[in-house]
Amino acid sequence: MAKEIRVPTLGESVSEATVGTWFKKVGDTVKADEPIVELETDKVTIEVPAPAAGVLSEIVVGPGETVGLDALLGQIAEGAAGTAAAASPAKVAEPVAAAAPAAVAAPAAPAPAASSMPPAPAAAKLLAESNIAAEQVDGSGKRGQVLKGDVLAAIAKGAGTSVAAPAPVAARAPSAVEDAPREERVKMTRLRQTIAKRLKDAQNTAAMLTTYNEVDMKAVMDLRNRYKDIFEKKHGVKLGFMGFFTKAVTHALKELPAVNAEIDGTDIIYKNYCHIGVAVGTDKGLVVPVVRDADQMSIAEIEKEIGRLGKAARDGQLSMADMQGGTFTISNGGVYGSLMSSPILNAPQSGILGMHKIQERPVAIGGQVVIRPMMYLALSYDHRIVDGKEAVTFLVRVKESLEDPERLVLDL
């Protein structure tokens, strides 16, 4: 009896995935619950376990193909059937290009007759917001004028869902004949496509601005060096810098709630909690797992959670719950040697803090030039909701907390 391998529930708002790597080939023996195929979604990579022990008898969907929820991926032959399947020629189905047979496109409905009257002002505004052309709506006003009610009726019927065509992408210039054989074309992973789209959408939507400051890291480094061994012995995790930064950010967010808010239409939603996203680079792209309620956690608890999330990200084991609900993001380019950068917002959040490399530099302190371990900080923010004064004050508060880390312990 064959056991089907199907696409599992992928999480909230995720309806499809791309087949990544098959860990087994047809004819291979598999154990129950053993990872058998990898799926890439917009947010995470998921390993699908084998539903039963046996032999992989059929692969229905090959790598690179897109599948929907509950789609058939392959089959496992159990028991004696599995033995027979192993002895028979390997059967690999042709990759499925779509979940259903390609249907012949239905003839388009005739477009409504064009009116000599422009749409009513309220209708014109709604047409623009809904990406619907006036020619697609039957006008009920005088001389066929499109009224607001006509647009609402068209939206209810599903008009405009395919009206707005994607902006044309500039054609790539052909490579020189001598260079073409030395190029490699690789399809972007679903995760990389999503990263690219979200970052570009953030630039197109938000009024993004970045403010900069620098922080003297000597106090944090001295405190860390003094207690790191005791800290690791007691809590079972190393004392890094992210715990201090996360705590400093939550303190600043409490004072400046606009940086922790988001825009929803014409409303502002203030978050009375701090779910801090921590950007993690993996071999498949950037992911941002979330430390939930970081404002209620100690530095030790934050370090433990960041360690867990970082390991899960690198191992491709992040769950959907680990990725959702962030209210503010911290990105640490310093681990790669970045001295200065302007991070892009993680929409719909209104702020992101960029950390950078700690570098010894001469600074003036008390009229004397001394060498200090300095780090540039960058706060990118949505100027639609965060004013310049709030952004600068936020960054100053983070700087003050890090240069006097006792403030974090005393909650000052």
N, C-alpha and C positions, 0 to 999 in steps of 0.2 A: 504494500500500500504506500502510495507516494504522499509525502507531507509537503505542503506548499510553503514557500518562503515569501512573505508579503511585506510591503512597506508598513512599518508601525506608525502609530500616532506620533507626529513630529513636533507637536507643541502648539501653543496658542499662536494664531495668525500665520502658521506655516502650512501650506497646502501641497507643496511639491518639493522634490529633491533631485539631485543629480547623482547617478550611480558612480561611485568612485572606484575603489579597488575590490576585486573579488579575491579573497584570501585563499580560496580553494578553486581547483579546476574540476571539470566534469570527470567523474570516476574516482575522485578523492574521497576517502573516508572522513566523516565528520562526527564530532561528539555533540551531544545535546548541550545547548547554551554556549557553544563555542562560537566566537565571532566569525562570520562567514562572508560578509560583504559590508563595505563602508558606503554610507550615503552622506552627501554634502548638501546642507540646507543653506538658507540665507545667513544663518547665524552660527550654527555649530556643525560639527562632523559627528555622525552617529554610526556606531557599529551595530549591525543587525545580527543577533545570535541565531544559531541554528535551532529550529523548533523541535527537532528530534535527532537522535543518533541514526546514522545510516551512511548512504553514499550519495554524493551530489550527482543527481542523474540528469539535470537540465539547468542551463542558465538561460533565462528568458530575456533579460535585459542586460546589455553589455555596458562597459564603462563609458561614461560621457553622455549617456541617455538620460532624459528627464522623465521622472515617474511621479504619479500622484499618490494620494493616500490609499492604502490597501491594495496597491497595484501588485501584480504577481511578478516576483523577481526571479524565482527558480523553484526547483523541486528537489526533495530529498527522498530517495527510495529507502524504505526501512526493511530490516530483517533480510529474509531470503530474496525479496525483490531487489534489495540493495546489492546483494551479491550478483544477481543476474545483470543488474544495470552496470556493475563494474566490469563484467565480462563482455558486455555488448559494446559496439562502437560508440564513442562519445557523441552525445547529441547536444549540440549547442544551437539554440534557436537564433534566427536572425534578430539583431537588435530591433526592439520595438520603437518606432519613431514617435508614436502617439498612442495614447490609451485606447482610442477608438479608431476604426477605419476612417481614412480621410473622406470626408463628405464633400459632395459637389456643392460649391458655394451657391446659396440661394440667390436668385436674381434680386438685385437691390430694389427696394420700393421706390416708386417714382417720387422725385423730389417735389415738394409743394411748389405751387406756382409762385414766382417772385412777386412781391408786392411793390407798388410804387411808393408806398408810405414807409418811412423808417420805423423801426420798432419803438414802442413807447419807452420813455426813459427807464422806468422800473424794469421793463422787460429786457432792455439793452444791457442793464447792469447784471441781471441774472443770467443772460446769455453768455456774457464775458466770464462770469464766475464759474459757469458750468461747461465752458469750452464747447458751446453749441453754436453753429452758424444759424443766422436768422432764416436762411433759405431752407433749413430743415424743419421749420416749425410752421404749421398751418395757422395763419392769422385769422382771428374772428372779429377784428375791429373793422372800422370803415375802410373800404378799398383794400381789404386784406391785411391791415396793420396787425403786427404781432403784439399781443398784450401779455402782461405778466402771467395771467392765468393760462394762456396758451403754452408758455415756456414750462410752467409747473406740470402741465399735462404731458408735455413732451418728455420731461425728465422722468415722470412716473412710468412712461412707456419704454424707458431705456435709451432715449435719444442721447447722442453725445458720447456714449461710452466708447465709441471708436472714432470719434470725429477728430480729436487732437492727435495728429500723426506726430511721431517723434521727429525732433529736429534732424535734418539731414546731416549725416556725418561726412566730413570731407574725405574724399577718396584718397587712399594712400598712393603716393607716387610710386611707380614701379621701380624696383631695385635695378641697379646696373647689372648687366648680364654676368659680369665676372663676380658680382657679390651674391647673387641669388642662391647659388649652391651652398654658400656658407651661412645662410640664415636658417632659422628654425621657427616654425609657426606652431604655437601651442595655445589651445583653447583656454580662456580664462576660467578658473574654477568659479562655481556659483558664489562662494564666499568672497572672492576677489571682485567679482562683478558687483556684488552688493556693497562692498566697501567703497568702490569707485563711485557708485550711484549716490550713496548716502553722503559722502564727502562733498560731491559736486552739488547735491541738493541743498546741503547746509550753506554752501557759499552763495547759491542763488537765492535762498530764502531769507537768511538772517542778515542784519546789518552788522557784519562782523568787524570788530576792531580789537587790537591787541595792545596791552600796556605792559611795560617791563619794569623790573626792579632787580636788585641783587641782594643776596643774603650772605652774611658772614656765618659760615658753618662751624666755626671753632667750638662754640659752646655745645652744640649737638654732638660733634665728634669727640670732644673730651668726655661728655657724659656717657656716650656709647662705649668708648674705650675703657672707662672706669667700671662699668657694670655689665659688659657684654658676656663675660664668662658666667657670672652669677645668674644673669637673666636666662641664658641658654640652659643652665643646669636646672633652674626652677621651672621654666615654662616649656622646655623641650623644643625651642625654636630660636633662631639667631635674631639678635637685635639689629635691624637694618635702619635705613632712613625713612622708608615708606610709612612706618608707624607714626613717626613724628610729623611727617607731612600731612598724612590723613587726619591726624588729630588737630593739627593747626588749621587745616581747611574747614573742619566741622565747627571749630570755634568761630572762624570768620563768617561762615554761612549763617550762624545763629544771629550775628550782629547785622548782617547785610542780606536779608532774605531774598531780595530780588535776584541775586546771583544763583539762588537755589530754586528759582521759579521757572515757569515755561509759559509760552503764549499758546492759547487755544482760541483761534478766531479773533474775536474782539475782547476776550477775557484773559486775565492773568491768573494762573494757578500757582499759589504759594504752597510749597511743600514743607510741612512742619516735621520733617524727618530728613535724615541725610543718608542716602544710599550712594556711596561713592564708587564710581567705576574706575577700575585700574587697568589702563591699557597694557596689554601683553603681546609682544611680538612672537609669532610662531612661524614654523616653516611654511604654513599655508596662508599666512596673512595676519593682520592685526585683529585681535578680539578684545572685548572690554567686559570682563566679568565684574560683578558688583558686590561690594562689601556692604551688606544691608545693615541699617541702623548703626552706622559707624560712630555716630555721636554718642551712643550709649555704651560703647565698648572701650575697654582699656587699651593701652598701646600693645600689651601682650596679646590680647584677643584679636586685635587688628592684624598683627604680624602673623598669627596662626592662620587666620582666614585668608590673608593674601598668599601665604605659602600654599595653602590647600588649592586655592583657585589657580595660582600660577602653575602648579604641577598638573592639575586637571587640564588646563589650556594646552600645555606642551604635549600631553598625552592624548589630546583629542577627546577628553572625557567630560567636558563641560556640559551641564544640563541646560535646558532652556531657562529654568528658574535662576540659574547662575548669571544669566545674561540680561535679564529684564529689570526694568524699574529704576535704573540709575537716575540720580538728580544732578550730579556733577561728576566730572571726570578728571583724573590725574594721569598725565603722560610723562614718562621718564625717558627722555632721549639721551640723558647723560650716561646711561649704561652702555650706549653705543659710541660715546665720545662726542656727542653734540654739544657745542658751546653755546649756541643760541638758535632759536627757531620760533615760529609763530604757529602754534597748534590750531587745527580746524575743529570747530564745535562738533560735538557728538549730539546731533539733533534728536529730540527737541529741547535738549538742555541749553541753558543760557550761559554757561561758563565752563572753561576747561583750563587747568593749570599745567603749564609745561615746566618740568624740571630739567636741569642740564648738568653738564660735567662740573665737578668741583675742581677748581684750578687755583693754585697759589698765585696771588697777585699783590702788588704793592698798593696799600690803601692808607689814607691819612686818618689816624686816630689820635685825638688829643694833641693835635699839632705835630705829631710824629708820623713818619712814613714807616709802616710795618708790613710784614708779609702775612697775609691771611688766606685761609682756604675759602674762596668765594664761589658762589653759584648764581648764575643769572636765572631769574624767574620770569615767566611770561604768562599773562592771563589773557586769553582770547574770550570775548564776551559778545553777547547780542545787544547792540546799542539800542534796539527797539524797546528793550525792557530795563536794561542796566545803564545808568548814566555814568559819565566819566568819573565823577566824584566817587560814586559807589565802587567802581572797578578799582580805582587807585587805592581807596581806603581798604578794600578787601585785600589787595596784595600787600599793603603796608602791615595789616594785621597778621597775615601769614608770616611776614618777615620778622615782626616783633616776637611772635611766639617761638620761632626757631632760634632767634638770637638770645632768647631768655627762656629755655625749655622748661624751667621750673613753673612757668605760667600754665603749661599744659597739665602738669601734675596737680596744680592748685586750682585749676579751672578758672583762670583769670583772663 
